[in-house]
Amino acid sequence: MAPTIDAVHTEFSDELNFVMLNIDDPQWQNQVEQYKVNGVPHFVLLQKDLNVAETYIGRVPFRILADRIATLVS
């Protein structure tokens, strides 16, 4: 997924924040529970009000992520 995430970041870095958490680090336990992380990779797309817009678990094609993010930022 690294190349896909890099490409999505390149395309949208001026329009949104990307945050990556190490789910094995205890400091992120609250977020792991809050977003019900049960697989890796686990993507949570948040709206501006921080409500969950979409969740993806596992490999996600670039076009699916990019299209959904484009909808969120417009």
C-alpha positions as CSV (number, residue, x, y, z in Angstrom):
1,M,0.0,0.0,0.0
2,A,3.0,2.3,0.4
3,P,3.1,3.4,-3.3
4,T,-0.7,4.0,-3.2
5,I,-0.6,6.1,0.0
6,D,2.4,8.1,-1.4
7,A,0.4,8.8,-4.6
8,V,-2.7,9.9,-2.6
9,H,-0.6,12.0,-0.3
10,T,1.1,13.7,-3.3
11,E,-2.3,14.4,-4.9
12,F,-4.1,15.7,-1.8
13,S,-1.4,17.0,0.6
14,D,-2.4,20.6,0.1
15,E,-6.0,19.8,1.0
16,L,-6.0,17.5,3.9
17,N,-3.9,16.1,6.8
18,F,-2.5,12.6,6.7
19,V,-1.9,10.9,10.0
20,M,-0.3,7.5,10.5
21,L,-0.5,5.7,13.8
22,N,1.6,2.8,15.0
23,I,-1.2,0.6,16.4
24,D,1.3,-1.4,18.5
25,D,2.3,1.7,20.4
26,P,0.2,2.0,23.6
27,Q,-0.1,5.8,23.3
28,W,-2.5,5.2,20.4
29,Q,-4.7,2.7,22.2
30,N,-7.6,5.1,22.6
31,Q,-7.7,5.8,18.8
32,V,-7.3,2.1,18.0
33,E,-10.4,1.4,20.1
34,Q,-12.3,4.5,18.9
35,Y,-11.9,3.7,15.2
36,K,-12.2,-0.1,15.8
37,V,-9.0,-1.0,14.1
38,N,-9.0,-4.7,13.5
39,G,-6.9,-5.1,10.4
40,V,-3.8,-3.6,8.8
41,P,-3.8,-1.4,6.8
42,H,-6.9,0.4,8.2
43,F,-7.9,3.7,6.7
44,V,-10.3,6.1,8.4
45,L,-11.4,9.1,6.3
46,L,-12.8,11.8,8.5
47,Q,-15.0,14.7,7.6
48,K,-14.1,18.2,8.7
49,D,-16.2,17.8,11.8
50,L,-14.1,14.7,12.6
51,N,-17.0,12.3,12.0
52,V,-16.0,9.1,10.1
53,A,-16.8,9.4,6.4
54,E,-15.4,6.1,5.3
55,T,-13.4,3.1,6.6
56,Y,-11.3,0.8,4.5
57,I,-9.5,-2.3,5.7
58,G,-6.9,-4.0,3.6
59,R,-5.6,-3.1,0.2
60,V,-7.5,-0.3,-1.5
61,P,-6.8,0.7,-5.1
62,F,-5.6,4.3,-5.7
63,R,-8.6,5.3,-7.7
64,I,-11.1,4.3,-4.9
65,L,-9.2,6.2,-2.3
66,A,-8.6,9.2,-4.5
67,D,-12.2,9.4,-5.7
68,R,-13.6,9.3,-2.1
69,I,-11.1,11.8,-0.9
70,A,-11.8,14.1,-3.8
71,T,-15.5,14.0,-2.8
72,L,-14.7,14.8,0.8
73,V,-12.5,17.8,0.0
74,S,-14.9,19.3,-2.5
